[in-house]
Amino acid sequence: MTSVTTMSIWPTTLTASGSRIISLPRLILLFVFLAPLLSCSQEREAGDILRFGLTAMPVTLDPRFATDAASSRINRLLYQRLVDFDEAYRPVPALASWRQLTPRHYRFRLEAAQFSNGEPLTSTDVEATFTYILDEAHASPHRMALSRIERMEVVDERTIDFFLARPDPLFPGRLGIGILPAALISADHPFNRRPMGSGPFAFESWEEGARLRLRRHRDGQVFEFVKVHDPTVRVLKLLRGEIDMLQNDLPPELVEYLRGQEGIQVMTGAGSNFAYLGFNMRDEVAGDPRVRRAIAHALDREAIIANVMGQAARPAVSLLPPDHWSSDPALPPIGHDLRAARRLLAAAGYDDAHPARLVYKTSSDPFRLRLATIIQHQLARAGIEVTLKSYDWGTFYGDIKAGRFQMYSLMWVGIKLPDIYRYVFHSSAVPPAGANRGRFASPVADQFIERAEAGLSLEEQARYYGSLQGYLQEQLPYVPLWYEDHVFAARADIAGYRLARDGNYDGLESVYRSGREKAR
């Protein structure tokens, strides 16, 4: 563990707003210094393999157990799902269309599809996949989301009925899990290392902890996912042609550096990943709503986004973005107002002689730690004394789940359904039952959540979720920070990639190397 008051691994300059920006000339010198340290032995293999640089490899290629971002994004390429989501995060047909026959009875009709081994995908495979997940003995992390399924009934090869224990208007959206072949489920096939799905890509090979190869069905194009944890090394490998493309997990100064490099293209797009400050509601200081609102007013999000994040984010007002169907688009942001922050702190009994003191926990990721340092500086201007403590990811995340913190920062990634509010804010969702890590307990919030879940239409649910968002903005168990953009960088001859709002890798279905596509 490291305890710091100020820290940055990059040479920086302090702006008038209290933010730090990178000194690019010195960064370039760092590149020149590090370049010779990279091995030159890894030359491009014969053939046209497209290489994608990853910060971390997937944990599992079995969608029944995948929860990390890398696993979920790569599994989307390997497996088809019954349901996907549109731009407003409403469920739409993917592998199947559906009809709601009664409030507790849904009928799904499958499109024609086959697994990579040539076997047809049928209703029996759908039933087997969800039966496995619902079996408590298998400990699937997706079991709770599907717990309202009372039974399933195969009508024919292409039709399956789901019967629910009670009505759930969100139910179709819960079926976004890849379908596996029933025969291999019965044979206890190791999908985690040898996946078999019906998606646009087929599995080829996976070197332990390093390189994963997939083959695109439509044209045989081979893709290799390469783990390069360090962002500087990942950028250098892109510049040297050792990888062809990468997405996200780059500090803004490296993104700006890439924009100026010949032979490199950079694409950005709005994202929905939600960054926030979380608080321990049982703590004497952080548990005071006046202190949390003072923190919200003391933050200058616009300055951080402009000077540190290279404009690659949007200020956030709630967990789900304003264009989500369940969000209240009229919810106003909490503005930067140091006078209001100081008034709130004074009302809570704090002043310059007796400041509010908080310990702010964060991971040891260099960029996240730099952001924490800037937030520390901004809060100090309002009279809040913050001590930073950074930890390796496992220790940090363990502390957060156990409630061992006053204040911390994290990000929610790839959220689609508004039932996230129960998981995060309902009083019954304290870990391990959910992710109410700050121990927020409010009968008002519980009532809004329960009324929304009981709504018989998305419109009715949206009204209650909108009211809940307004109430959460008053109480601030989370202080919203921003929605981070997605960044895609590639060699100049890479074309056809599309960035997705949730950061998935679906763009690999259409990407190609210029001059090679027509030859296929």
N, C-alpha and C positions, 0 to 999 in steps of 0.2 A: 504494500500500500504506500502511496505517496501523498504527503500533505503539502499543499502549496498555497501561496497567496497570489502569485502570478507565474504563468508558465506558458511557453510556446517553443516548439521545436524549430520554428522558422524565424529568420530575421524579420522583424516587424517594425512598423512605424505606427505611432498612436495618432488617430484622427481627432478632430475637435469633438466628435460625438463620443469619444472614449473607446472607439473600436480600433482594432489593429488590422493593418493591411500588409500584405507580403511585399518584400523588396524584390522585384523580379530580376534585376541584374544579378543579385547574389544567388537567387534560385537557379539561374542559368549556370553559374559557376558550379553549383552543386551537381547539376546534370553532367557537366564536363568532367567533374571529379569522379562521379559514380560510373560513368559509361564504361571505362576500361575494366571495371570490376565484374561486369557481366560476362558470362561464358560465351565464347564465340563458337562452341562446339555444336550447338543445337541448330544445325542448318535446316532449311526447309526440305521436307521430304518430297520425293517425286510425286507427281499427281497434283490435283487441285483441291487440297484440303483447306477449308476455311476455319481459322482458329479464333476462338472467343476467349478473352481473358476474364477470369473470375477472381474475386477476392477470396472466396471460400467455395469448396466443392459441396455438392448436395450431401445431406446426411443420409438420405435414403431415396431410392427410386421406387418405393412402394407408396402409392398415394393414400393408402389406408392409415399410414403412420406419419406422413410428411407434414411438418409444421413450419420449418425454416423456409426463408424466402427462396434460397437457391434450389432446394428440393421442389418446392411448389412450382417454380417457374419452368424447370426442366421437365417435370412430370406433365405439365400442360402440353409439351411437345410429343410426349410418348403415349398419352392416354386421352381418349375422348370422354367428355362429361355429358350427362343428360341435359344440363342447363348451364348457361353463361349469363353475362350481364351486359346491358347497353350503356350508353354514355351517362345516363342518369342513375345507373346502378340498379335498374329494374331487371328482374329475371327474364331471360328470353330463351327460346329453344336453341339447343346445340345439337346433341345427338338425338334428342326426342322433343316432340311437341306434347302438350298436355291439355286435358279438360278437367275442370273441377265439377264432379258430378253431384256431390253434396258437400257441406262444409268440412266433412272428415274423409272424403273419398276423392282421390285423384287418379285419373287414368292417363298413362304415358304411352305414346306410340313412337317406336324407334324408327329412325331412318336406316337404310341398308348400310352396313359397315362390317368390316372384318378386321381381325387381329393381324399382327405382323407375320404370324405363322400361316396365314391364309384361312383360318377357321372363321366362320361367320360369328358376329356378335349378336346374341339373342337376349330375350327377356330373362332367361335362366341365368345368364352371366350377371345381369343387373341384380337379380334377387340374391345370387350368391355373394356378390360384393357387399351389399348392404347388410345381409344376414351376418357376415363375418364381422363387420364393424360393430353391429349391435350386440354381439356376444361379449358380455362383460369380461369373460376369461381372456380375451385377446387384448384388452387394454388399449384400444384405439383411441387416440386423442379426439377423434371426431364423433365418438359415440354420443356424447351429451347433446350435440347439435341435432342429432337424428332421433333423439329419445322419444319423440311423439309418434314415431311409427309403431303402430300396434301390430300390424301384420302386412304381408305382401301376398299378392295372388297373381301367378302367371296366367294370362288369358290365352295367349298364343305366342308364337316365336317373336313377334314384334310388339306385343301389347302386354303391359304389366300394370296392375292396380296397387295403389298404396292406400291403406286405411289407417287413419290417425286416432290416437286416444282422445284428442280434443282438437278443435279447429285451430289452424295456424296459417294465416294468410301469407306468411313468409316461407312456407314450406317448399315451394319449387326452388327457391334460391338456396336451399340447404343441400341440394343434390349436385353440387359442383365438384364432385369427387370422381376421379378417373375410374372407369369400369375395367375389371380384370376378368380373364376367362375362368369360368366355373371349374373346368376340368383341372386347371393348374392350381386353383385355390384348394381343391380337394386333395391334390398331391403335395400340398405344402411347398409349392415352388418358391425359391428365394427371390421374390420380385425386387427386394431391396438392392440386389447386386446384378440380377439378370431380368430386367423388366420385360413384360410382354403386354403391349397395349394395342390400341387401334388408332392412335394419333397419326399426325403427318410425318413422324420420324420413327425409325426403328433403332433399337439398341445394337451397337457393334462390339464395344469393348470398354473396359474401365481399368486402368492401371491404378493400383491401390493408392488413394489419396492424391492423385496427380492429374491424370488425363482421362477424360471421358469422351468416347466417340459415338456419334449418332449418324444415321444415314437417312436423308430425306427421301421419302417414297417416290415423289413425283418425277424425280430426275436422277436419283442416285447420288446427289451431292453429299459428301462426307463433311461433318463438322466435328471439330475437336475443342472441347472445353478444357482450358488450361488454368490451373490454380497458380496465381501470382499475387500473394497477399499484399505485398508492399506496393502502394500506389505509384511511387516513383519508378520502381523497377517495371511495373506494368506499363507505364507510359514509355519507358525506354524500349521495351520489347515491341511496342506498337511502332515506334519510330524506326526500329531496325528491321521491321517486317517479320519478327518472330511470332507475333499474333496479328490478326487482321482487324479485330474490332474489340471493343470493350464497352461496358455500360455501367455508369454510376460508380460510387465509392471512390471519387476523386476529390481532393480539396480544390476550391475554386481557382487557386493560383495555377494549378496544373492544367485545368481546363483552359484558362486564358493562354497559357504557354502553348498548348496544342493548337489553339486557334491561329497562332502566328507561324505554324510550321508548314513548310511546303510539303505537299503530298499527303496531308492529313485533313480530314473533314470532321466537323463537330456539329452535332444536332442536339437541340434541347426541346423539351416539351413539358407542359404543366403536369404536375404529379398530385397524388392524393395522400401521400405518406405524411402523417401528422406528428409533428414534434411538439413536446409539451414539457412543462415543469410539474412534477408531482410532489405531494406533501403528505406528511404523517399527521392525520387529523387528531391524533391523541397527544401530540406534542404541544407543550405549553405555548410555544411561539408560533410554529407553523400551523397549529390548529386554530389560531385566531383568524376569522375571515377578514378582519381589517388589515392584518399583516399581509395576507395573500393578495388582497386588492391593492395594497400599496406596492407590492412586487409587480403586479400586472401593470400599474401606472408607471412604475420606474423604468420598465423595459422600453427601449427604443428599438422596436423590431425593424422599422424601416431602415435605420442606420446600419443595423447588422446585415440585413439583406443586401443593402447597396454596397457597403464597404468591405464586407467579409465574405458574403456568399455570391458575389458577382451577379446580383439580381436573379439568382436561380432559385427563387422561392416566392411564395405569396403569404402575407400575414394571415394567420388562422383565427377564427372566432369560435370554433367548436371542433369536436373530434371528427365529425364527418364534414366534407366540404359543402359549400353552399349549393352546388349543383346536384347534390344527392336528393333523391325524391323525398326523403324523410326530413330534410333540413329546412330551417326557417331562413330564407335568403335575406330577410330584412333584419336579421340579428346584427346589431351594430358592433364594431370592434371596440376594444378597450384602448383608449388613446394614451399616448405618452404624455404624462403630466406630473412633473416632479413636485409641484406645489400640492396637488391632491394626494400624492404619496406621503408627503411629510405630514399633512393634516391627519391622515388616517393613522399614521404611526403615533402621532401625538395623542390622538384619541385612545389608542391602545396602551398608552403609558410609556412610550419610548421617546427619547430625545438624543441630542448629540452626546450628552454626558452618560446616558444609559441607553445605548443603541440596541435594537433588535439584533440578536446574534443567531446565525444559522450555519449549519454544516451542510454543504452541497456536495453530494456524491455523484460521480460520473465515471465512465469507463476510461481506460488509459489510451483509447484511440486518439491520436494527436489532434485531429481536427475537432472532435467533440470536446476535448480538453481545452482547446483554444477558444471555442465558443463559450465554454463555461467560464473561462477567465474574463472574457468580455462582459458576460452577464454579471459576474462578480463586481466588475468595475462600475457598471451602470447602477447596480443596487447600492453600491457605496455612496453614490452621489445623492441618493435619497435618504441616507443615514442608516442603511442596513449593512451590518458587518457580516461578511460571508467568508467562511473558510472552505477551501476546495480540498476534497480528498478523492484521488483517482485510484482505481483498482483494475486488475485484469478482469476480463469479461465475466468469467465464471464466479469470481468473488463478488463483483458488483451486482450481478443479476441475482445471486443468492441472497444478498442483503436486502435487495428490493422486495423479493418475494416474501422474505421473512419479516418485513416491516422494520428493518433496522436502518432507519434514515430519518432525517428531518425534511430534506428537500433533495430531489434528484431530477435528472432529465433523461427522457427516452423518446422512442418514436413508435407509433403504431403503423404497420405496413400492410397494404393490400386489403383493407377492411371493405366489405361489400354490404353487409346486412346491419340494420340498426339494432339488432339484438346484442351488439357489442356493448350497448349501454347497460344491460343487465349484467353482463360479464365483468364490467369495469366499475359500475357505480351502485349496484343494488347491495343492500346491507347483508344479503345472504351470500355474496360472492367473495368473501374474504378468502385468500389462499388457504388451503389448496382447492376450495370449491369454485374459485374464479380468480379474477385479476383485480379485485378491489384492494390493491396493495396499500393504499393510504388509510384503510379502515374507515371510509366515509359511510356514515350511517344517518340517513335522512328519511323519515316516513313520507315526506312530500315527494322526494325523488322516487322512492319505492312505488308510490301510488301512480305517478306518471308512467313509470315503466310497465307496471302491471296493467294499467288501462290501455296503454298502447298495444301490448301483446294480446289483449282481449278484443281488439278492434277486428271487425269482420271485413274490412277493406283496407287497402293501402292508404286511401285518402283519410280514413278515420284514424289510422295509426299515425299518419304524418302529423295530424293536429296535436296529438299527445306528445309525440317526439319533439315537435317544435316547441311546445310549452316546457318540456323537460330541458331542452337546450338553453332556454331563457333562464330557467331556475339555476342550472349549473353555472351559468355565467355570473349569477349573483353570488353563489356560494364558493365557486372556484376551487373545487377539489383538484382540478387541473388548471394551470394557467396556460392557455394556448400560445404557441410560438408561431409556427408557420407550416405550410405545406411545401415540401421540397420538390423542386423540379427534377426531371430525369435528364441525364446527359448520355449521349451515344457518340463515341469517337471511333473513327475507322480510317483505314488506308483509302486513298483517293479513288481506287478502282472498285471499291465496294458500293453497290447500288441496291435500291429497292427495300431498304429497311424502314419500318414504321415503328415509332415509339408509342407505347401504350400508356394510358393514364396510371395504371397500377404498377408499371415497371416490368410487366411480363416480357418474355422473349419471343412472343408470337411473330415478331417481325422477321425471324429467321425462316419462316415459311416462304417468304417472298424475296429474301436477300440473294444477291448473286454477285459474281465478280465480272465487271464490265469486259466485254469482248468474249466471254465464255458462254454466256446464256444462249446466244443465238447459235452457237456451235453444237448445242446439245440436241 
